[in-house]
Amino acid sequence: MSAETDYYIGVDVGTGSARACLVSSKGSIRASNTQDTSTWRDPHDHRIFEQSTTDIWLKICTAVKKVLEDSKVDPAAVKGIGFDATCSLAVADFQGNPVTVTKGADVGQVGTRNIILWADHRAEEEAELINSTKSIVLNYVGGTMSLEMEIPKILWLKKNMDPALFSRCQFFDLPDYFTYRCTDDNTRSFCSTTCKCSFVPDKGWQGDFFTSIGLEELIDGGEWRQLGAAKGRIQAAGTPVGKGLTRRAAEELGLKEGTAVGSGLIDAYAGWMGTVGARYLENGRLSSFPSLDESRHRLAAVAGTSTCHLVQSREGIFVKGVWGPYKDAAFPNWWMNEGGQSSTGQLIDFIITTHAAYPELKERAKQENKNIHQVLLEILGKLCADNQVDSFTALMKDVHFYPDFHGNRSPIADPRMRGAIVGLELDASINDLARKYYLTLEAISLQTRHIVSSLNAAGHDVTSIYMSGGQAKNATMMQLFADTCGIPVVLPMNGGEAVVLGAAMLGKVASEGITQAEDMWRVMVEMTPSGTLVTPSAPPNVKKILDVKYKIFLEVIDIQKRWRKELEEATR
């Protein structure tokens, strides 16, 4: 068992930043630091998003050194470090040098831009080819592989890279790259390989699948060196990687050589780890210590630019349009399903910042010394009074918003889905902006209900949602989630730290050599601060409106699919 004076560092590599957090063995955060990272876009191709492991590693080292400096904690007291990152594809050669992924003459050469970000949608044709195979691999991704996963991106690289250069590449899901960078050990995590790289639970790599899509060279006589995960070289979350930090990595991070490094998690799974163990206050009393079995009723919603939804089960449950089931992704011998919305926080920002009244909103917020969300809610309150309605939902009852501006991840699994608003008026005022803001929150909530309903219809038993990320601070949105889904929502003490806290837990698991699910669950419950319970509280008239709007939401999906089919037939 660890002493209270032992510390752990969590590193969270998000879409736009790298964050380090120093955490005590009881989960109290001593210091946190965030460094912005760079993303490159292509002005001629909106699908392209690229990053650099060199840039991100530099920012990680800066953040870790800063938390040590700010906390004045002796590096020798740091017993373990854990990493989470986005499910992005990192490419290096076998000496660890970054390999360029940008289309053109330099692709495959040593260079800085070596990450195809999760949001990159260049591999649409490759994903369509993969989805035509009917392989067993597809059974574990809801029947349809997303173009955001790693194998479509690797196939795109093969098509666009000199074969000699392709053969010298190592391909990493990003969390595994950073444990490799720290330890020089390229073993991979179950989380990354099963969730994003087509490793089939209990069956392993499927050579016939890779051959059928044109990636037969990855088989490598059964060695799978380019994917780094053959012959048992896959580890459960938090298990120690290699011999811990190498001398070089320790010097760059400001830590001690040999500090335990836990096998990593995709960022959403770290968010699951940092939230679902929380107890919560109800009627002024702290809820009891939850059992491991309780974890299967708690859906984690990790909400940032996009939102991921994760729930665990004792047996594998197949859910159409939802990724998984993934065995051992977080806990040994447990299964995980992952749903998601490709654009939530991003969508809210888009609706606000592209509206004609946005400059007026910014100026008003500045003059009143309030944040823009507060100003919008106050406007909505006045509109309710002026229209003699008792809720924002009633105010917007005749306007319907479908939110898939960036395709649908779950439960439709269709990147061609697009957004729609029915009920528009000739209005570009700040009042109209406020209405569209609330409508966006409502649409995201309705889609969350769609995901929860799909999970439960397939055999899960989700009875609560555990939030993390910036959206957890939006009280109006959180109440909408509870009211729309009809189940309680638990908000973390600090939603912005939940993911990086989960990463720090990996460091503790590694340092203590924990291998059993019960012991991992104990670490989660002990290290997770208590949360706040938000219960469904919509009056009957509001609940009726939300139920009807959910029915209309589902109809919009069917209509869009039918229209697309009719137009495809008309233009053949």
C-alpha positions in Angstrom: 0.0 0.0 0.0 1.2 3.5 -0.8 1.9 6.1 1.9 0.1 9.5 1.8 3.5 11.0 1.0 3.7 9.1 -2.2 2.7 10.9 -5.4 1.7 10.0 -8.9 1.8 12.0 -12.2 -1.0 11.8 -14.7 -0.4 13.1 -18.3 -3.4 13.8 -20.5 -2.7 14.6 -24.2 -5.9 16.1 -25.5 -6.8 17.5 -28.9 -5.2 20.9 -28.2 -3.0 20.6 -25.2 -0.8 18.4 -22.9 -1.6 18.5 -19.2 0.3 17.1 -16.2 -1.2 16.7 -12.8 0.6 15.7 -9.5 -1.8 13.6 -7.3 -1.4 12.2 -3.8 -2.3 8.5 -3.1 -5.7 9.7 -1.8 -6.5 11.6 -5.0 -5.8 15.2 -3.9 -4.3 17.3 -6.6 -1.2 19.1 -5.5 -0.4 20.8 -8.8 -1.6 20.9 -12.4 -0.1 22.5 -15.6 -1.3 22.7 -19.2 0.7 23.5 -22.3 -0.9 24.2 -25.7 0.0 21.9 -28.6 0.1 22.6 -32.3 -2.3 21.2 -34.9 -1.7 21.7 -38.7 -4.6 22.0 -41.1 -4.7 21.9 -44.9 -6.3 25.0 -46.4 -7.3 23.0 -49.4 -8.7 20.0 -47.6 -10.9 20.4 -44.5 -10.5 16.7 -43.6 -6.9 17.1 -42.6 -5.7 17.4 -39.0 -2.0 16.7 -38.1 0.2 17.0 -35.0 3.7 16.2 -33.9 5.0 13.8 -31.2 8.1 16.0 -30.9 6.0 19.1 -30.1 3.7 17.2 -27.7 6.6 15.5 -25.9 8.3 18.9 -25.4 5.0 20.2 -23.9 4.6 17.2 -21.6 8.2 17.6 -20.3 7.5 21.3 -19.6 4.2 20.6 -17.8 5.7 17.8 -15.6 8.6 19.9 -14.6 6.2 22.8 -13.8 4.1 20.7 -11.5 7.2 19.5 -9.6 8.4 23.1 -9.3 5.0 24.4 -8.2 4.4 21.7 -5.6 8.0 21.5 -4.3 7.6 17.8 -4.2 10.8 15.8 -4.4 10.9 13.8 -7.7 11.9 10.7 -5.6 8.4 10.9 -4.0 6.8 10.4 -7.4 6.3 6.6 -7.6 4.5 6.3 -10.9 3.4 8.0 -14.1 0.5 7.3 -16.4 -0.5 8.5 -19.8 -3.7 9.0 -21.7 -4.0 10.5 -25.1 -6.4 10.9 -28.0 -7.0 7.9 -30.3 -4.7 9.4 -33.0 -2.2 7.6 -35.2 1.5 8.3 -34.4 4.2 7.0 -36.9 7.9 6.5 -36.1 10.6 4.4 -37.6 12.3 1.5 -35.7 14.8 3.9 -34.2 12.0 6.1 -32.8 12.4 8.9 -35.3 9.1 10.6 -36.3 7.9 9.9 -39.8 5.9 12.4 -41.9 2.3 11.7 -42.6 1.5 14.7 -44.8 0.5 13.8 -48.3 3.1 14.8 -50.9 6.8 14.2 -51.6 7.8 14.0 -48.0 5.3 11.4 -46.8 7.3 8.5 -45.2 10.4 10.6 -44.7 11.7 11.5 -41.2 9.9 14.7 -40.3 8.0 16.6 -37.6 4.3 16.1 -38.6 3.9 12.4 -37.7 0.4 12.2 -36.1 -2.8 11.8 -38.0 -5.2 13.3 -35.4 -8.4 11.4 -34.4 -10.6 14.1 -36.1 -8.8 13.6 -39.5 -11.2 12.2 -42.1 -8.9 11.6 -45.0 -9.4 7.8 -44.9 -13.1 7.7 -46.0 -12.4 5.4 -49.0 -10.3 3.1 -46.9 -12.9 2.8 -44.3 -15.5 2.0 -46.9 -13.3 -0.8 -48.3 -12.8 -2.2 -44.8 -16.5 -2.1 -44.1 -17.2 -4.1 -47.3 -15.2 -7.1 -46.0 -17.8 -8.4 -43.5 -14.8 -9.5 -41.3 -15.2 -10.6 -37.7 -13.2 -7.5 -36.9 -16.3 -5.4 -37.7 -18.4 -7.3 -35.1 -16.3 -5.5 -32.4 -16.9 -2.0 -33.7 -20.7 -2.0 -33.9 -20.7 -3.4 -37.4 -19.0 -0.4 -39.0 -15.4 0.7 -38.7 -15.0 4.5 -38.3 -12.6 6.3 -40.5 -11.3 7.8 -37.3 -9.7 4.5 -36.3 -6.1 3.6 -37.0 -6.3 0.8 -39.6 -8.1 3.0 -42.2 -5.4 5.6 -41.7 -2.6 3.1 -41.9 -4.1 1.8 -45.2 -4.2 5.4 -46.5 -0.5 5.8 -45.7 0.3 2.6 -47.6 -1.5 3.9 -50.6 0.4 7.2 -50.5 3.8 6.1 -49.3 6.8 4.5 -51.1 6.7 0.8 -50.1 10.3 0.8 -48.9 9.5 3.7 -46.5 6.2 2.1 -45.4 8.0 -1.1 -44.4 10.2 0.8 -41.9 7.3 2.4 -40.0 6.0 1.6 -36.5 2.4 2.5 -36.0 1.1 3.6 -32.6 -2.2 4.6 -31.1 -1.0 7.8 -29.4 -1.2 6.6 -25.7 1.1 3.7 -26.6 3.6 6.0 -28.3 4.2 7.9 -25.1 4.8 4.8 -22.9 7.2 3.8 -25.7 8.9 7.2 -25.6 9.3 6.9 -21.8 10.6 3.3 -21.7 12.0 2.3 -25.1 9.6 -0.7 -24.8 7.1 -0.9 -27.6 4.6 -3.3 -25.9 1.1 -2.0 -26.5 -2.0 -1.6 -24.3 -5.2 -3.7 -24.7 -7.1 -0.4 -24.7 -5.4 0.9 -27.8 -5.0 -2.3 -29.7 -8.5 -3.6 -29.2 -10.4 -0.3 -29.4 -8.6 1.3 -32.3 -6.3 -1.2 -34.0 -8.6 -4.2 -34.8 -7.1 -6.6 -32.3 -10.0 -9.1 -31.7 -10.6 -10.0 -28.0 -9.6 -13.6 -27.2 -8.6 -14.2 -30.9 -5.9 -11.7 -31.6 -4.8 -10.2 -34.9 -6.8 -11.5 -37.9 -4.3 -12.2 -40.7 -7.1 -12.8 -43.3 -8.6 -9.4 -42.6 -5.3 -7.6 -43.1 -4.7 -9.5 -46.3 -8.1 -8.8 -47.6 -7.7 -5.0 -47.3 -4.1 -4.9 -48.7 -2.1 -4.7 -45.5 -0.7 -8.2 -45.5 2.9 -7.0 -44.9 1.8 -6.1 -41.3 1.5 -9.8 -40.5 5.3 -10.1 -40.8 5.3 -13.9 -40.4 3.3 -13.6 -37.2 5.6 -11.1 -35.6 3.4 -8.0 -36.3 6.4 -5.8 -35.5 4.9 -2.7 -37.2 2.0 -2.9 -34.8 4.2 -3.9 -31.9 1.8 -6.3 -30.2 2.6 -9.9 -31.2 3.2 -12.9 -28.9 1.8 -11.5 -25.7 3.3 -8.0 -26.0 0.0 -6.4 -25.0 -0.7 -5.2 -21.5 -3.7 -4.4 -19.3 -4.2 -0.8 -18.2 -1.7 0.4 -15.5 0.5 -2.7 -15.6 4.2 -1.7 -15.6 5.8 -1.0 -19.0 9.4 -2.2 -19.4 11.8 -1.1 -16.6 10.1 2.2 -16.0 11.5 5.6 -17.2 14.7 5.4 -19.1 17.6 7.7 -18.1 16.9 10.0 -21.0 13.2 10.2 -20.4 13.7 10.8 -16.6 16.1 13.6 -17.3 13.7 15.3 -19.8 10.8 15.0 -17.4 12.7 15.9 -14.2 11.9 12.5 -12.6 14.0 9.6 -11.4 15.2 6.8 -13.7 13.1 3.6 -13.2 9.9 5.4 -12.0 7.1 3.1 -12.8 5.2 3.8 -16.1 1.7 2.3 -16.3 0.4 0.9 -19.6 -1.8 3.7 -21.0 -5.4 4.4 -21.9 -7.2 6.4 -24.6 -8.3 9.7 -23.1 -12.0 8.8 -22.8 -11.1 5.6 -20.9 -9.0 7.6 -18.5 -12.0 9.8 -18.0 -14.1 6.7 -17.2 -11.4 5.7 -14.7 -11.4 9.2 -13.1 -15.2 9.5 -12.7 -17.2 6.3 -12.3 -15.8 5.4 -9.0 -17.1 8.6 -7.4 -19.4 8.6 -4.4 -21.8 11.5 -4.2 -23.8 13.6 -1.8 -27.5 12.8 -1.6 -29.7 14.5 1.0 -26.6 15.7 2.7 -25.2 12.2 3.1 -22.3 10.6 1.3 -23.3 7.5 -0.7 -21.9 4.2 0.4 -18.7 2.6 -1.0 -19.8 1.2 -4.4 -19.1 -2.4 -5.3 -17.3 -3.4 -8.5 -20.6 -4.7 -9.9 -22.0 -1.1 -9.6 -19.6 0.0 -12.3 -21.6 -1.7 -15.0 -24.6 0.6 -14.3 -22.5 3.8 -14.6 -22.1 5.3 -18.0 -19.1 7.7 -18.3 -19.7 10.7 -20.6 -16.3 12.3 -21.3 -17.2 15.6 -22.9 -14.9 18.0 -24.6 -14.6 18.8 -28.3 -16.4 15.5 -28.8 -18.0 13.2 -26.3 -17.3 9.6 -25.6 -19.7 7.3 -23.7 -18.3 4.3 -21.9 -19.8 1.5 -19.9 -18.4 -1.8 -18.6 -19.9 -5.2 -18.4 -18.9 -8.7 -17.1 -19.7 -10.3 -20.5 -19.3 -8.9 -24.0 -22.5 -7.1 -25.3 -22.7 -6.4 -29.0 -24.5 -3.1 -29.7 -25.2 -2.1 -33.3 -23.5 1.2 -34.1 -21.6 1.3 -30.8 -17.9 0.3 -30.7 -16.9 -2.9 -28.8 -17.3 -5.0 -26.9 -13.6 -4.7 -26.0 -12.2 -7.2 -23.6 -9.6 -6.0 -21.0 -9.7 -2.4 -22.3 -9.7 -1.1 -18.8 -10.1 -4.0 -16.3 -8.8 -7.5 -16.8 -11.6 -9.9 -17.9 -14.2 -7.1 -18.1 -15.7 -5.8 -21.4 -16.3 -2.2 -22.5 -18.5 -0.6 -25.0 -17.8 2.9 -26.4 -20.4 5.2 -28.0 -19.7 8.7 -29.0 -20.7 12.1 -30.5 -18.1 13.5 -33.0 -18.9 17.1 -32.2 -20.4 18.5 -29.0 -18.3 21.2 -27.4 -17.1 22.0 -30.9 -20.7 22.2 -32.1 -21.7 24.6 -29.2 -18.8 26.9 -30.1 -19.6 26.7 -33.8 -23.2 27.7 -33.3 -22.2 30.6 -31.1 -19.2 32.0 -32.9 -20.6 31.8 -36.5 -23.9 33.6 -35.6 -24.2 37.2 -36.8 -24.9 38.4 -33.2 -21.7 36.9 -31.8 -19.8 40.2 -31.7 -22.7 41.8 -29.8 -22.7 38.9 -27.4 -19.0 39.2 -26.7 -19.3 42.9 -26.1 -22.3 42.6 -23.8 -20.5 39.9 -21.8 -17.5 42.2 -21.4 -19.6 45.1 -20.4 -21.6 43.1 -17.8 -18.5 41.2 -16.6 -20.1 37.8 -17.3 -19.3 34.8 -19.4 -21.2 34.4 -22.6 -23.2 31.4 -21.5 -24.5 33.3 -18.5 -25.6 36.2 -20.8 -27.4 33.7 -23.2 -29.3 32.1 -20.3 -30.4 35.5 -19.0 -31.7 36.3 -22.5 -33.6 33.0 -22.6 -35.1 33.8 -19.2 -36.4 37.1 -20.5 -37.7 35.4 -23.7 -39.7 32.9 -21.6 -41.2 35.8 -19.6 -42.1 37.7 -22.8 -43.7 34.6 -24.4 -45.4 33.5 -21.1 -43.9 30.1 -21.0 -42.4 28.4 -18.0 -39.3 26.7 -19.5 -36.7 27.0 -22.1 -37.9 23.7 -23.6 -41.4 25.1 -24.0 -39.9 28.2 -25.6 -38.2 26.1 -28.3 -40.9 23.4 -28.7 -41.5 24.2 -32.4 -37.9 24.2 -33.5 -36.0 21.0 -34.1 -32.2 20.5 -34.3 -30.3 17.5 -35.6 -26.7 17.9 -34.4 -24.5 15.7 -36.7 -22.6 18.4 -38.4 -19.5 16.2 -38.5 -21.1 12.8 -39.1 -22.5 10.3 -36.7 -20.3 8.1 -34.5 -23.0 6.4 -32.5 -25.4 4.7 -32.7 -25.8 5.2 -36.5 -22.1 4.9 -37.3 -22.5 7.0 -40.5 -20.0 9.7 -41.3 -22.3 11.0 -44.0 -25.0 12.2 -41.6 -25.3 16.0 -41.5 -26.9 18.6 -39.3 -30.4 20.1 -39.8 -32.6 22.7 -38.2 -36.3 22.8 -38.8 -38.3 25.9 -37.8 -36.0 28.8 -38.8 -37.1 32.4 -38.9 -35.7 35.6 -40.5 -34.0 36.6 -37.3 -30.3 37.2 -36.8 -30.6 39.0 -33.4 -28.9 38.1 -30.2 -32.3 36.6 -29.1 -32.1 34.2 -32.0 -28.5 33.3 -30.9 -29.8 32.5 -27.4 -32.5 30.3 -28.9 -30.1 28.4 -31.1 -27.7 28.0 -28.1 -30.3 26.2 -26.0 -31.5 24.2 -29.0 -27.9 22.9 -29.4 -27.8 21.8 -25.8 -31.2 20.1 -26.3 -30.0 18.3 -29.4 -26.9 17.0 -27.8 -29.1 15.7 -24.9 -31.5 14.0 -27.2 -28.6 12.3 -29.0 -27.3 11.2 -25.6 -30.7 9.6 -24.9 -30.4 7.8 -28.3 -27.1 6.3 -27.2 -28.2 5.3 -23.7 -31.4 3.7 -25.2 -29.4 1.7 -27.7 -27.0 0.4 -25.0 -29.9 -0.7 -22.8 -31.9 -2.2 -25.6 -28.9 -4.4 -26.4 -28.5 -5.7 -22.8 -26.7 -3.1 -20.8 -28.4 -1.6 -17.7 -27.3 2.0 -17.5 -28.9 3.7 -14.6 -26.7 6.9 -14.2 -24.4 9.1 -16.2 -21.0 10.2 -14.8 -19.8 13.4 -16.5 -16.4 14.8 -17.0 -14.9 17.6 -19.1 -15.8 21.2 -19.6 -19.5 20.6 -20.3 -20.0 19.3 -16.7 -19.8 23.0 -15.6 -22.9 23.8 -17.7 -25.6 23.4 -15.1 -28.4 23.9 -17.7 -27.0 21.3 -20.0 -26.5 18.8 -17.1 -30.1 19.2 -16.0 -31.2 18.7 -19.6 -29.2 15.4 -19.7 -31.0 14.1 -16.6 -34.4 15.3 -17.7 -34.1 14.0 -21.3 -32.5 10.6 -20.4 -34.6 10.1 -17.3 -31.7 9.1 -15.1 -29.4 10.9 -12.6 -26.3 12.6 -13.7 -23.3 12.7 -11.4 -20.9 15.7 -11.7 -17.3 15.4 -10.6 -15.8 17.8 -8.1 -13.6 19.1 -10.8 -14.8 17.9 -14.3 -11.7 19.4 -16.0 -9.3 17.2 -13.9 -11.1 13.8 -14.2 -9.3 12.5 -17.3 -5.8 13.4 -16.0 -6.7 12.0 -12.6 -7.5 8.7 -14.3 -4.1 8.8 -15.9 -2.5 9.3 -12.5 -4.3 6.3 -11.2 -2.5 4.3 -13.9 0.8 5.4 -12.3 -0.4 4.1 -8.9 -1.6 0.8 -10.3 1.8 0.4 -12.0 3.8 1.3 -8.8 1.9 -1.2 -6.7 1.8 -4.0 -9.2 -2.0 -4.3 -9.1 -3.4 -6.8 -11.6 -6.9 -7.6 -10.3 -10.1 -5.7 -11.2 -11.3 -5.5 -7.5 -8.0 -3.8 -6.5 -8.1 -1.4 -9.5 -11.7 -0.5 -8.6 -10.6 0.2 -5.0 -7.9 2.6 -6.3 -10.5 4.4 -8.4 -13.0 4.8 -5.5 -10.3 5.9 -3.0 -8.8 8.4 -5.4 -11.9 9.9 -6.9 -13.4 13.0 -5.1 -17.1 12.8 -4.3 -19.4 14.2 -6.9 -22.7 16.1 -7.1 -26.0 14.3 -8.0 -28.3 15.9 -10.5 -31.7 14.1 -10.6 -34.4 14.3 -13.3 -36.8 17.1 -12.3 -38.6 18.1 -15.4 -42.3 19.0 -14.8 -44.8 16.7 -16.6 -45.4 19.2 -19.4 -41.7 19.6 -20.1 -41.1 15.9 -20.0 -43.9 15.4 -22.6 -42.3 17.9 -24.9 -38.9 16.3 -24.6 -40.4 12.9 -25.3 -42.1 14.2 -28.4 -38.9 15.9 -29.5 -37.0 12.6 -29.1 -39.6 10.9 -31.4 -39.1 13.7 -33.9 -35.3 13.4 -33.5 -35.5 9.7 -34.6 -37.8 10.6 -37.5 -35.2 13.1 -38.8 -32.6 10.4 -39.0 -34.9 8.2 -41.1 -35.9 11.1 -43.3 -32.3 12.1 -43.9 -31.3 8.5 -44.8 -34.3 8.2 -47.2 -33.6 11.5 -48.9 -30.0 10.5 -49.4 -31.0 7.2 -50.9 -33.5 8.8 -53.3 -31.0 11.3 -54.5 -28.3 8.7 -55.0 -30.8 6.7 -57.1 -31.8 9.9 -59.1 -28.2 10.8 -59.9 -26.9 7.3 -61.0 
